[in-house]
């Protein structure tokens, strides 16, 4: 059974979340976009159909207050995302004017370190340190002050609503959004925490034939049990090494080793291949047959 995630946030971030979520076959993600009318939609929403909420830092406080019983995962902007926005903005700035760049970020020292590492001009930045609880109007007012005093000609922000406001004013503004790797890292943390992605433990394996078979192939009963559970969760007995790696939260090399061992003992067969993204070697698709173990394998929770 898939885990269900609700994403609450802006379309600019959702586009990245949607692409990353495709890498997790056991995860279903539904977007609630903050383009318009979201506050009312949030009040009317029942989260009973979702297991977790994924949202940018600025939205997490509101979501947590509305649904205190739910797990809310915050997406933050990494130094890599900050560096990309800084480089793009400062390059544009050098072509067009000599004004300063007004930037809001969660940690002023992190910006200073990033600028020094990349040899970017620190004296061109007006840095405004904020917290996730800060009102969007306070951030807007800070940037507006610089624009009105003609000290600032460009803005870098981590807040999507600030970005949208200045974009509507036709000011030069750049939005820092979480990178794909940052989103992937947060989702992987959640996947690792969900023990229900595999079957419940403890288990019991009975039958001399099954026990001997397990010893012969050199794979533990726990691994066999989890494989059976993963096939049931996927709703099929076919999988790639990548799907096994994500389902078990193990490395791709370990997943390949398990499937190769099963293949060597006629418990898995290569039935096809798939190509993702047009690059790299094709992935083998394995059909797994663990029927010889299923009859003797039982969850002790099912026995009470």
Buried (B, 14 or more C-beta within 10 A) or exposed (E): EBBBBBBBBBEBBBEBBBEBBEBBBBBBBEBBBBEEEBEEEBEEBEBEEBBBBBBBBBBBBBBBEBBEEBBBBBBBBBBEBBBBBBEEBBEBBEEEEEBBBBBBBBBBEBBEEBBEEEEBEEEBBBBBBBEBEBEBEEBBEBBBBBBEEEEBBBBBBBBBBBBBBBBEEEBBBBBBBBBBEBBBBBBBEBBEEBEEBBBEEEBEBEEEEBBEBBEEBEBEBBBBBBBBBBBEBBEEBBBBBBBBBBBBEEEBEEBBBBBBBBBEEEBBEEEEEEEEEEEEEEBBBBBBBBEBBBEBBBBEEEEE
